[in-house]
Amino acid sequence: MSEERFGEFVLVRRHEDGHVAELALDRPKAMNAVSSGMARAIAGACTALGEDRDVRVVVLTSTHERAFCVGADLKERNSLSDAELLRQRPVSRAAYTGVLELPVPVIAAVHGYALGGGFELALSCDVIVADRTAVVGLPEVSVGVLPGGGGTQLLPRRVGAARAAELVFTARRVEAAEARELGLVDVLVDEGRDREEALAMAGRIAGNSPVGVRAAKRALRLGQGLDLRAGLEVEDAAWRTVAFSGDRAEGVAAFNEKRKPQWPGE
């Protein structure tokens, strides 16, 4: 396993011959509160991972024992003037869009608190694995703002408009069992096993065609919100990008020869 640090607060670890990348939030003294510096580091790490064709899956984790991420750094925000806050906004947005726009599947491994911007980082992932200590929520309206890291758009896509409205307007925190029941998280595991399960899932994904998986993610994302006919056109366009690929030829050959595929990734 190799490690690379982005800024002071983000660590990237490579697993599975570099095919699985772990993006670890590493600001333990602040329970991973997202400062401007940390936001820049997340965005920079995502840019590097998105450009690395060896990376097939990203797992978003935390090095803190009791928290995934408690959201924006409100101490820093309190020190900013209105003009500074306005300049900081694109920096903050880049962290969330960096995770959201990664071209490969992204799995969040959540334990402890995932609140506000912390939960929005998880919502930006494709799958959320949580252990039984997880507490999630979007409490922004309780401090005079709103979920501005994608929460008002990503949450209703998961749980529907009315459920999302109730959660955002009440600012309530949701514990793990209810979070799984409501669809706020996707996989619930025993305490301390969120990272292990997320990495295991990533390993299973990484064994599949990287061309096929990237195209499938693109079709899933672009098709959201479209009517069925338009969505099927998105799917067809994605199919055309894989139908004549080296991965498709290798996958069919390996199946017929009863062997493990050696994906060319093109």
Secondary structure in CASP SS format (residue, H / E / C, confidence):
PFRMAT SS
TARGET T0000
AUTHOR 0000-0000-0000
METHOD secondary structure of the structure
MODEL  1
M C 1.00
S E 1.00
E E 1.00
E E 1.00
R E 1.00
F E 1.00
G C 1.00
E C 1.00
F C 1.00
V E 1.00
L E 1.00
V E 1.00
R E 1.00
R E 1.00
H E 1.00
E H 1.00
D H 1.00
G H 1.00
H C 1.00
V E 1.00
A E 1.00
E E 1.00
L E 1.00
A E 1.00
L E 1.00
D C 1.00
R C 1.00
P H 1.00
K H 1.00
A H 1.00
M C 1.00
N C 1.00
A C 1.00
V E 1.00
S C 1.00
S H 1.00
G H 1.00
M H 1.00
A H 1.00
R H 1.00
A H 1.00
I H 1.00
A H 1.00
G H 1.00
A H 1.00
C H 1.00
T H 1.00
A H 1.00
L H 1.00
G H 1.00
E H 1.00
D C 1.00
R C 1.00
D C 1.00
V C 1.00
R C 1.00
V E 1.00
V E 1.00
V E 1.00
L E 1.00
T E 1.00
S E 1.00
T C 1.00
H C 1.00
E C 1.00
R C 1.00
A E 1.00
F E 1.00
C E 1.00
V C 1.00
G C 1.00
A E 1.00
D C 1.00
L H 1.00
K H 1.00
E H 1.00
R H 1.00
N H 1.00
S C 1.00
L C 1.00
S C 1.00
D H 1.00
A H 1.00
E H 1.00
L H 1.00
L H 1.00
R H 1.00
Q H 1.00
R H 1.00
P H 1.00
V H 1.00
S H 1.00
R H 1.00
A H 1.00
A H 1.00
Y H 1.00
T H 1.00
G H 1.00
V H 1.00
L H 1.00
E C 1.00
L C 1.00
P C 1.00
V C 1.00
P C 1.00
V E 1.00
I E 1.00
A E 1.00
A E 1.00
V E 1.00
H C 1.00
G C 1.00
Y E 1.00
A E 1.00
L E 1.00
G C 1.00
G H 1.00
G H 1.00
F H 1.00
E H 1.00
L H 1.00
A H 1.00
L H 1.00
S C 1.00
C C 1.00
D C 1.00
V E 1.00
I E 1.00
V E 1.00
A E 1.00
D E 1.00
R C 1.00
T C 1.00
A C 1.00
V E 1.00
V E 1.00
G E 1.00
L C 1.00
P C 1.00
E H 1.00
V H 1.00
S H 1.00
V H 1.00
G C 1.00
V C 1.00
L C 1.00
P C 1.00
G C 1.00
G C 1.00
G C 1.00
G H 1.00
T H 1.00
Q H 1.00
L H 1.00
L H 1.00
P H 1.00
R H 1.00
R H 1.00
V H 1.00
G C 1.00
A H 1.00
A H 1.00
R H 1.00
A H 1.00
A H 1.00
E H 1.00
L H 1.00
V H 1.00
F H 1.00
T H 1.00
A C 1.00
R C 1.00
R C 1.00
V E 1.00
E E 1.00
A H 1.00
A H 1.00
E H 1.00
A H 1.00
R H 1.00
E H 1.00
L H 1.00
G C 1.00
L C 1.00
V C 1.00
D C 1.00
V E 1.00
L E 1.00
V E 1.00
D C 1.00
E C 1.00
G C 1.00
R C 1.00
D H 1.00
R H 1.00
E H 1.00
E H 1.00
A H 1.00
L H 1.00
A H 1.00
M H 1.00
A H 1.00
G H 1.00
R H 1.00
I H 1.00
A H 1.00
G C 1.00
N C 1.00
S C 1.00
P H 1.00
V H 1.00
G H 1.00
V H 1.00
R H 1.00
A H 1.00
A H 1.00
K H 1.00
R H 1.00
A H 1.00
L H 1.00
R H 1.00
L H 1.00
G H 1.00
Q C 1.00
G C 1.00
L C 1.00
D C 1.00
L H 1.00
R H 1.00
A H 1.00
G H 1.00
L H 1.00
E H 1.00
V H 1.00
E H 1.00
D H 1.00
A H 1.00
A H 1.00
W H 1.00
R H 1.00
T H 1.00
V H 1.00
A C 1.00
F C 1.00
S C 1.00
G H 1.00
D H 1.00
R H 1.00
A H 1.00
E H 1.00
G H 1.00
V H 1.00
A H 1.00
A H 1.00
F H 1.00
N H 1.00
E C 1.00
K C 1.00
R C 1.00
K C 1.00
P C 1.00
Q C 1.00
W C 1.00
P C 1.00
G C 1.00
E C 1.00
END
